[in-house]
């Protein structure tokens, strides 16, 4: 298939370029920064320069391009502010960016659309010990700033499922780790001795290695059922305390600096909601059953060793 890919230079995008090429697919990559053209072309893709959030520029850039599938993996996590707001670039990419890419799908003649969602859509709350499935409520509000992230996942899913003439599929990813993902971000913070570990109990979540996330995207594109969401996570949920300790050991950084819970909530409210308030254990059984996908890296310690 011929794929129009947004987000080709990100943490998932780089391994995704390799995964798509390895599966015999052709890629046209939408990139915002011309300086990254070489990164894309070295991966065997054709680059077009456009900002996904600029609808008119995007449609001009893809005019004359043909594709079977549009894949939305665009984020702007490096540009996220410490205090989450409705105009956060990643939130905008999942809302307005999805709408623009759906318009681009019609221009290039694509009838299939795979979008990036997140397991945080199950709510920034204690979801208990059981594994959540795609049958559980999605889009749960808890009355904090983190609801903005939840709403962004709902926004992208609803748009692709409702788009006329489009076979929409959503991937509800766990917390990304691997190159340029959460593990690298926290490793950098620990090298700088930034206070990142809340005192006392932390939440627990499901993670996924970026290479496994890329493989799942290819599987969903090839075999996913239209109108369906799939949880994409590894086999072993992990507390944030254990995650940070594992990252510190693997990357050779100082141990995480402990900070009072109230201070983390005050300084970085969204991170406080995620690390302190949220326990979300998730099952990938549906993705394994329907997509034939399972994580190669079954746990964070295993995946970081293979990094």
C-alpha positions in Angstrom: 0.0 0.0 0.0 1.0 3.6 -0.4 0.9 5.5 2.9 0.7 9.2 3.7 2.4 9.4 7.1 2.2 12.4 9.5 4.7 12.3 12.3 7.5 10.4 10.4 10.3 12.1 12.3 9.0 11.5 15.8 9.7 8.8 18.4 7.3 6.3 16.7 7.7 7.7 13.2 11.3 6.8 12.7 10.9 3.1 13.5 7.6 3.2 11.7 9.3 4.2 8.5 11.5 1.1 8.8 8.5 -1.1 9.6 6.5 0.1 6.7 9.4 -0.3 4.3 10.1 -3.8 5.7 6.5 -4.8 5.0 6.8 -3.6 1.4 4.7 -0.4 1.7 5.6 3.0 0.1 5.5 6.1 2.2 5.0 9.8 1.5 5.9 11.6 4.7 4.5 14.9 5.8 7.2 16.8 7.7 7.2 20.4 9.0 11.0 20.9 9.2 12.8 20.8 5.8 16.1 20.1 7.7 14.7 16.6 8.5 14.1 15.7 4.9 17.2 13.5 4.9 16.0 11.6 7.9 12.9 10.6 5.9 14.5 10.0 2.5 17.2 7.8 4.2 14.2 5.7 5.5 13.1 5.2 1.9 10.2 7.6 2.0 9.3 10.7 -0.2 9.0 13.9 1.8 6.5 16.7 1.4 6.9 19.8 3.5 3.8 21.1 5.4 2.5 21.8 8.9 -0.4 19.5 9.7 -2.1 22.3 11.6 -2.1 24.6 8.5 -4.9 23.1 6.5 -4.4 25.1 3.3 -0.7 24.5 3.2 -1.2 20.8 3.9 -3.7 20.4 1.1 -1.4 22.3 -1.3 1.5 20.0 -0.4 -0.3 16.8 -1.0 -2.0 17.9 -4.2 -1.0 15.4 -6.9 0.0 12.8 -4.3 -1.9 9.5 -4.2 -2.2 7.2 -1.2 -4.3 4.3 0.0 -3.9 5.0 3.7 -3.3 8.1 5.9 -1.6 7.4 9.2 -1.6 10.1 11.9 1.3 9.7 14.3 2.0 13.4 14.7 2.7 14.8 18.2 4.6 17.8 19.6 5.7 16.4 22.9 9.1 18.2 22.8 7.2 21.5 22.7 4.7 20.8 25.5 4.5 23.4 28.2 4.7 22.6 31.9 1.1 23.8 32.4 -1.2 22.1 29.9 -3.6 24.4 28.1 -6.2 23.8 25.3 -3.8 25.2 22.7 -1.1 22.7 23.6 0.3 21.6 20.2 -0.3 17.9 20.7 -3.8 18.5 21.7 -4.3 20.6 18.6 -2.8 17.9 16.5 -5.3 15.4 17.7 -8.2 17.8 17.2 -7.6 20.2 14.3 -4.8 18.1 13.0 -7.0 15.1 12.6 -9.6 17.1 10.7 -6.9 18.5 8.4 -5.5 15.1 7.7 -9.0 13.7 6.9 -9.3 16.4 4.3 -5.9 15.4 3.0 -7.1 11.8 2.8 -9.8 12.9 0.4 -7.3 14.8 -1.7 -5.0 11.8 -2.0 -7.8 9.3 -2.5 -7.2 7.4 0.7 -10.0 5.3 2.2 -8.3 4.1 5.3 -7.1 6.2 8.2 -5.1 5.0 11.3 -4.8 7.5 14.2 -2.8 7.7 17.4 -4.9 7.6 20.6 -3.8 7.0 24.2 -4.9 4.7 27.1 -5.1 7.9 29.2 -8.6 8.2 27.6 -9.7 5.7 30.2 -9.4 8.5 32.7 -6.7 9.9 35.0 -8.0 8.0 38.0 -7.4 4.8 39.9 -8.9 2.2 37.6 -8.1 -0.6 39.9 -6.3 -3.9 39.5 -8.1 -5.5 36.6 -7.0 -5.1 33.0 -9.1 -2.7 31.0 -10.3 -3.6 27.5 -11.7 -1.6 24.7 -15.2 -2.4 26.1 -14.5 -0.2 29.1 -15.7 3.4 29.2 -13.4 5.8 27.2 -13.3 9.6 27.6 -13.7 9.6 31.4 -13.4 13.1 33.0 -11.9 13.6 36.5 -12.2 17.4 36.7 -8.5 18.2 36.4 -6.3 19.7 33.6 -5.6 16.1 32.5 -9.1 16.0 31.0 -7.6 18.0 28.1 -5.5 15.0 27.1 -8.4 12.6 27.5 -10.6 14.8 25.3 -7.9 14.9 22.6 -7.9 11.1 22.3 -11.7 11.1 22.1 -11.5 13.9 19.5 -9.3 12.0 17.1 -11.1 8.7 17.5 -14.6 10.2 16.9 -13.5 12.1 13.8 -11.9 9.1 12.1 -14.8 6.8 13.0 -17.4 9.2 11.8 -15.7 10.3 8.6 -17.7 9.5 5.5 -16.0 7.1 3.1 -13.1 6.5 5.5 -12.2 3.2 7.3 -11.1 4.7 10.6 -9.0 2.8 13.1 -7.6 4.1 16.4 -4.6 2.8 18.3 -4.8 3.4 22.1 -1.1 3.4 23.0 0.4 2.9 26.4 3.1 5.3 27.6 5.9 5.3 25.1 9.4 4.4 26.0 12.6 3.9 24.0 14.5 6.4 21.9 13.2 10.0 22.1 10.2 8.8 24.3 9.3 9.0 28.0 12.4 7.0 29.1 14.8 9.4 27.4 12.9 12.4 28.6 13.0 11.3 32.2 16.7 10.2 31.9 17.6 13.7 30.8 15.6 15.2 33.8 17.4 12.9 36.2 20.8 13.8 34.8 19.9 17.4 35.6 18.8 16.3 39.1 15.3 17.6 38.4 12.7 16.4 41.0 10.6 13.9 39.2 9.6 11.2 41.7 6.6 12.0 44.0 7.0 11.0 47.6 5.1 8.0 48.6 3.0 5.8 46.4 2.9 6.4 42.6 0.4 5.3 40.0 0.8 2.3 37.8 0.3 2.3 34.0 0.9 0.2 30.9 3.8 1.0 28.7 4.8 0.2 25.1 8.2 0.3 23.3 8.3 2.6 20.3 9.3 -0.2 18.0 6.3 -2.3 19.1 4.1 0.7 18.7 5.3 1.0 15.1 4.7 -2.7 14.4 1.2 -2.3 15.7 0.5 0.6 13.4 1.5 -1.5 10.4 -0.6 -4.4 11.6 -3.6 -2.2 12.2 -3.2 -0.6 8.7 -3.2 -4.1 7.1 -5.7 -6.0 9.2 -7.6 -3.6 11.5 -11.4 -3.5 11.4 -12.9 -0.2 10.4 -14.5 1.7 13.3 -12.4 -0.2 15.9 -10.0 0.9 18.6 -7.1 -1.3 19.8 -5.1 -1.1 23.0 -1.4 -1.3 22.2 0.6 -2.0 25.4 3.2 -4.5 26.7 2.5 -7.4 29.0 3.5 -6.0 32.4 2.0 -2.8 33.8 4.5 -0.9 36.0 4.5 1.7 38.7 6.0 5.0 37.9 8.4 4.5 40.8 9.7 1.3 39.3 9.8 2.8 35.8 12.0 5.7 37.0 14.3 3.4 38.9 14.6 1.2 35.9 15.4 4.1 33.6 18.0 5.4 36.0 19.8 2.0 36.1 19.6 1.5 32.4 20.7 5.0 31.4 23.3 5.3 34.2 21.8 8.4 35.6 21.5 9.5 39.2 18.6 8.1 41.1 15.4 10.1 40.7 15.1 13.0 43.1 12.0 12.7 45.4 9.7 15.7 45.6 6.7 16.4 47.7 3.5 15.4 46.0 2.0 18.9 46.4 5.0 20.5 44.8 4.9 18.2 41.7 1.2 19.0 41.3 1.9 22.7 41.6 4.9 22.8 39.3 3.7 20.4 36.6 0.0 19.7 37.1 -0.4 17.3 34.2 2.6 15.2 35.3 1.3 15.1 38.8 -2.1 13.8 37.6 -0.3 11.1 35.6 2.3 10.0 38.1 0.2 10.3 41.3 -3.5 9.9 40.5 -3.6 7.4 37.7 -3.6 3.6 37.7 -4.4 2.1 34.4 -3.6 -1.5 33.6 -4.6 -2.4 30.1 -5.0 -5.6 28.0 -3.8 -6.0 24.4 -5.8 -9.2 23.9 -8.0 -7.7 21.1 -5.0 -6.5 19.1 -3.3 -9.9 19.5 -6.5 -11.7 18.4 -7.5 -9.4 15.5 -4.2 -7.9 14.3 -1.9 -10.8 15.0 0.2 -8.3 17.0 2.0 -8.9 20.3 4.8 -6.9 21.9 8.3 -8.2 21.2 9.4 -6.3 24.3 7.1 -7.7 27.0 8.2 -5.3 29.8 10.0 -2.1 30.3 13.2 -3.7 31.8 13.4 -6.1 28.8 12.8 -3.3 26.3 15.3 -0.9 27.8 18.0 -3.6 27.7 17.4 -4.1 24.0 17.4 -0.4 23.3 
